[in-house]
Amino acid sequence: MKRRHFITGAFATTAALALGVSLYRPELEPVEAEDSHRALFAVLVPVLLDGALPRMSSPREAAINRTLDAISQTLTVLPQSQRDELELLLDGLENRLGVLVLTGSMTPLLLRSPEQLVVMLESWRDGFLEMQQQAYYGLRELIMASYYSCPEHWGTLHYSKPKI
């Protein structure tokens, strides 16, 4: 066997395995549609809301959970076309092949450090591809709107509900 054939065969096998792993979906309990991306948002919320979240762990965790609940509610009121686009992005970020295409690394977002996520999101924000910028601003606006839709966070904006 020639070296060239061996290297080509090894590369093709590796690519086939990577594709198979990314497409394999074991049969698990069905996840509710609104909670299907909760783990991904749980990783992104602290990164995108850095500075707005409380510093102490218990109130911080409560604010993150409240924001995750608000994100689920926000997703239900989005127009169907926006929900479909967002679902496509979130599915890509949870799929190894999608993560490779979108971020240039096969490391799942759930295993990345907050610093690595900040670098990734900043590269999307400053990227030359409109798709990356749209993904960054879409995720950022969804998370920010969901966080500040909770009345307990209005105080940091010096906003109070109008009295009728």
C-alpha positions in Angstrom: 0.0 0.0 0.0 1.4 3.4 -1.0 1.6 6.1 1.6 -0.6 8.4 -0.5 -3.4 5.8 -0.5 -3.0 5.2 3.2 -3.3 9.0 4.0 -6.2 9.4 1.7 -8.0 6.4 3.2 -7.3 7.6 6.7 -8.6 11.1 5.9 -11.8 9.7 4.2 -12.4 7.4 7.2 -12.0 10.3 9.7 -14.3 12.5 7.7 -16.9 9.7 7.5 -16.7 9.1 11.2 -17.0 12.8 12.0 -20.1 13.1 9.8 -21.6 10.0 11.3 -21.1 11.2 14.8 -22.6 14.6 14.0 -25.6 13.0 12.3 -26.2 10.3 14.9 -29.2 11.1 17.0 -29.8 8.4 19.7 -33.5 7.9 20.7 -33.9 9.8 24.0 -36.9 11.1 25.8 -38.5 13.9 23.8 -37.5 17.3 25.1 -40.1 20.0 25.3 -39.7 22.4 22.5 -39.3 25.4 24.8 -36.6 23.7 26.8 -34.7 22.1 24.0 -31.9 24.7 23.9 -31.9 25.6 27.6 -28.4 24.2 28.2 -27.0 26.2 25.3 -28.6 29.4 26.5 -27.4 28.6 30.1 -23.8 28.8 28.7 -24.4 32.0 26.6 -26.5 34.0 29.1 -23.6 34.7 31.6 -21.3 35.6 28.8 -23.7 38.1 27.1 -25.0 39.5 30.4 -21.5 39.9 32.0 -21.7 42.9 34.2 -25.5 42.9 34.4 -25.9 39.8 36.5 -25.5 39.8 40.3 -22.0 38.8 41.5 -23.1 36.6 44.4 -23.8 33.0 43.3 -27.3 32.4 44.6 -28.9 35.6 43.2 -26.8 35.1 40.0 -28.1 31.6 39.5 -31.7 32.8 40.2 -31.3 35.6 37.6 -29.9 33.2 35.0 -32.8 30.8 35.6 -35.3 33.6 35.4 -33.8 34.8 32.2 -33.8 31.2 30.7 -37.6 31.0 31.6 -38.1 34.5 29.9 -36.2 33.3 26.8 -38.6 30.3 26.5 -41.5 32.7 26.8 -40.0 35.1 24.3 -39.5 32.3 21.7 -43.2 31.6 21.8 -44.1 35.1 20.7 -41.6 35.4 17.9 -42.9 35.3 14.3 -42.6 31.8 12.9 -40.0 32.8 10.3 -37.7 34.2 13.0 -38.3 31.2 15.2 -37.3 28.9 12.3 -34.1 30.9 11.7 -33.2 30.9 15.3 -33.9 27.1 15.6 -31.6 26.5 12.7 -28.8 28.5 14.3 -29.3 26.8 17.7 -29.4 23.4 16.2 -26.2 24.2 14.4 -24.5 25.3 17.6 -25.5 22.1 19.3 -24.3 19.9 16.4 -20.5 19.2 16.1 -20.5 19.7 12.3 -22.5 22.9 12.7 -20.1 24.2 15.5 -17.2 23.4 13.2 -18.7 25.4 10.3 -19.9 28.3 12.5 -16.9 28.6 14.9 -14.0 26.9 13.2 -13.6 24.4 16.1 -15.3 21.1 16.9 -15.3 21.8 20.6 -18.9 22.0 21.7 -19.9 25.3 23.2 -20.9 23.6 26.4 -17.3 22.6 27.0 -15.8 26.0 26.2 -14.6 28.5 28.8 -16.3 31.9 29.1 -13.2 33.5 27.7 -13.3 31.3 24.6 -17.0 32.1 24.2 -16.3 35.8 24.5 -13.6 35.5 21.8 -16.0 33.5 19.5 -18.9 36.0 20.0 -16.6 39.0 19.4 -15.3 37.4 16.2 -18.9 37.0 15.1 -19.8 40.6 16.0 -16.7 42.0 14.1 -16.8 39.3 11.4 -17.0 40.1 7.7 -19.8 37.6 7.1 -23.3 39.0 7.5 -24.5 35.6 8.8 -22.1 35.7 11.7 -23.1 39.3 12.6 -26.8 38.4 12.3 -26.2 35.3 14.6 -24.4 37.4 17.2 -27.0 40.2 17.2 -29.9 37.8 17.2 -28.6 35.9 20.2 -27.6 39.1 22.0 -31.0 40.8 21.4 -33.0 37.7 22.4 -31.0 37.3 25.7 -31.0 41.0 26.5 -34.7 41.5 25.8 -35.5 38.4 27.9 -33.4 39.6 30.8 -34.8 43.1 30.9 -38.4 41.9 30.3 -38.3 40.7 34.0 -39.6 43.5 36.3 -36.9 42.7 38.9 -34.2 43.9 36.5 -35.9 47.3 35.7 -34.2 49.0 38.7 -30.8 48.8 37.1 -32.3 50.8 34.2 -33.9 53.3 36.6 -37.2 52.4 35.0 -40.5 52.0 36.8 -43.8 50.8 35.5 -46.0 53.7 34.5 -48.9 54.4 36.9 -52.3 54.6 35.3 
